[in-house]
């Protein structure tokens, strides 16, 4: 949730823009601003992509499930950006086909706008997702963003096919659609390198200690291992990820009624569960979804969860409960149960979401708020 603060005119010695945070938001903003001719400095207290931006599900996509929340603009913009990224960075991203197995007991999360609407007009469905509604959602997903590169949705038989082989026999058909894999931390670093090539100063191991406005200019105190100094800037962008709230209140000392909701997403990596190169999109009886993705040739990546995370200073980790939840969820689909003994690694990241008062972490908006 990047925050923008602007103060008047500036002295010639001030940078146009100082960005706090070296994740994908901060580095992407630095690249864009430097490309527009602004003088830019970015300060990151640790290393680039050191937190949330290297703990993703390694996908960039339009957010198929957000259609259930009627977030059409969000999905459309994400789908358009998906095509842009795929063209710009084919060396670190590539298309992937996603297999969505269907069965009649698939359910909505109970508080989505779609589930409430369907409950009114088709109460006999009792929260289940009809096949026609899933196909309608995939049709919208194919067409909202002006797709040009990726192939569209097809219907797939799971009988005697590689896609159906690892799944339980109760799954007879699936829908197959397109999204993309990305090497997330490299995406951040390449944005930073390009921003630097366009004139931006990228300062890692440089923590913003405080900032105050004097005569329309931000005076930003930063601390490195060797020294403490002040940098002047006309504008600040707070792209500090999970620490965005701490920066607003603790570093900038601004009064803001806006709040940040921290949501932890955990993943497990297991030994390879199947032999083809496609991803699975699984929908649970609780209405949530997870992915099972081919990972580093010999493994399968499964995630993610949505759990409240109360303190950005507390290192996120995949809890035993989250690990067991993901194993149990995947076992509802795969013929061979996924057990704790199959897990070779786990990791977790914290999403900084705008606190819109949603009843659950899953329902909290993923849209940007300035």
PEFENJO-V262836 format. One line per field, one symbol per residue. ss: DSSP state (@ for helix, = for strand, . for the rest). burial: b if it has 24 or more other ideal C-beta (glycine too) atoms within 12 Angstrom, else e. Layout:
ss = ???
burial = ???
This chain:
ss = ..====........======...@@@@@@@@@@@@....====........@@@....==...@@@@@@..@@@@@@@@@@@@@@@@@....==========....=.....@@@@@@@@@.@@@..=..@@@@@@@@@@@@@..........====....@@@@.=.....==========.@@@@@@@@@@@@@@...===...========..=======....===========..@@@@@@@@@@@........============.......=====.....=======...=====...==...........@@@@@@@@@@@@..=.....@@@============................
burial = bbbbbebeebeeebbbbbbbbbbbbbbbbbbbbbeeebbbbbbbbbebbbbbbbbbbbbbbbbbbbbbbebbebbbebbebbbebbeebeeebbbbbbbbbbbeebbbbeebebbeebeeeeeeeebbbbeebbbebbebbbebbebeebeebeebebeeeebbebbeeebebbbbbbbbbbbbbbbbbbbbebbbeeebbbbbebbbbbbebeeebbbbbbeeeeeeebbbbbbbbbbbbbbbbbbbeebbebeeeeebbbbbbbbbbbebbbebebbbbbbbebbbbbbbbbbeeebbbbbbbbbbbeebeeebbbeeebbebbbbbbbbbbeeebeeebbeebbbbbbbbbbeeeeebbbbbbeeee
